[in-house]
Amino acid sequence: MVNSDFSWPVRIYYEDTDAGGIVYNANYLKFLERARTEWLRQLGIEQDQLLQLGVAFVVRHIDIEFRNAARFNQRLTVSCQVAQQKRASLIFSQEIADETGRTIVTAKVTIACVNITAMKPIAIPDHVSGVIARATS
């Protein structure tokens, strides 16, 4: 299990599953995204405020391993930890685990900071970078 700085609970709803009651694979990406968003939020960084500044965090790359299946009505924990902070990107180690601690999914997610008009990489704003650096040190 990833030694996480942050975790977020998720319950599996019927809408998250396929006809067999197993979580549809694309939904794990949503769960990972929600945990990263909530991690930023608990640091006081709201993405809608960044958008007003013309700045966005976008997924650049994901390495994901599906290790076990989650099923309807399970409670999961989605963890995220900054593995590396760069000038214009963040690399997260993330894991989704069930109530017993069994790993469901592991992922390494690279997030780029971009100017939303040009969709070009830019440096993470200093005020955001500083908050993240303090939270991960």
N, C-alpha and C positions, 0 to 999 in steps of 0.2 A: 504494500500500500504506500502511496506517496505520502511523505511527511508534509502535510499541507499547512499553508498559512491560513487557508479559508476553506470552508465547506458549506454547501447549500443542500437542503433536503428537497427531494423530488418524490412525488407519489406517481405511480404509473396508472393513468386513466385508460379506459377502454379505447378512447380515440388515439392513444399512443401505440396501439398494438395492431397486428395484422389479424387475419381471420383465425389464426391459431392461438391468439392470446399472447403472442410474443412481441416485444417491443420492435417496431419497424426500425431498421438500422439508421435511417436519416434522422430519427428523433433523438438519438444520442447526441448528434451535433447541436440540436436545440438545447439540450440539457447542459452541455459544456458551455455554450454561449451564455446561458442564463447565469451560471455560476461566475463566469468572468465579469458579467455586467453587475451582479450583486457585490462582487469583490470590489470593483471600482466604486460602486455606490457607498459601501461601508467606509471607504477612504474619503468620501465627500466629493467624488468625481462623478458628475452626472453627464452622460453622453449627449443629452439634448443641449446642454450648455456648450459643449464642445462643438456641436453642429452649428450653433449660432455664431461661433467664431470661425466657421469654415473648416473645422478639423474633425476627422473621424478616424476611428480604429477599425481596420478591416482585416479579415482573415487572409493571410498570404499563403499559408501552407499548413497542412495537417497531416501528421503521421498518426494513424489510429489502429489500434488492435482490438478486435472484438474477441473477448476471451470466454465469456459466458453469456447466456441469454437472460434478460429480465422479463418478467411476466406481469400481466394485468394485476393491479392492486398492490404490487410490491412497493416498499419504501426504499429509496436509494439515497445515497449521499454522493454529491458531486464535489470533488475537491479541486482546488487550483492553487498553484504555487508558481511564482515567477522564477524560472530557471536562469534566465538571462535578461538583462535590460541593456538595450543598445540605444544609440542616439535617436533612431527613428522606428524602433520596433521593440517588441517584448516577445519572449519565448516562454510559454507556459507549459508546465508539466501538469497534466490533469488525469484524474481517475474517477470512475464511477464504480461504487461498491454497493452491495446489498446490505441488509440488516445484520448479516452474520460476518461482514467484512470481506466476503468473497468478491474478488475483482470481476467486474462485468466488462469494463472498457478502460483502456489506458490510451492517452493521447499526448502528443507533443504538438502544440499549436503556436504558430508564429503569427503575430498580429503586427501589422504595419500601421504607422500613423501617416495619414494622407491629407492633402488639401483636397476637399471634396469637389471643388470646381474643376481643378486640373486633373484630379485623380493621380497625383504624383506624390511620392514620398516626401515628407517633411520631418523635421526634428519634432520630437514630442515636446509640447510647450513646457517651458521651465517650471511653471507652477505644478503641472501634472507630474513631470519627471521627478521633481523634488519629493512630492508626496509619496510616489511609488518607491523611490530610493529609500526613504525613511522607513516605510512599511516593510521593506524586504531586507533591511540590514539587521 
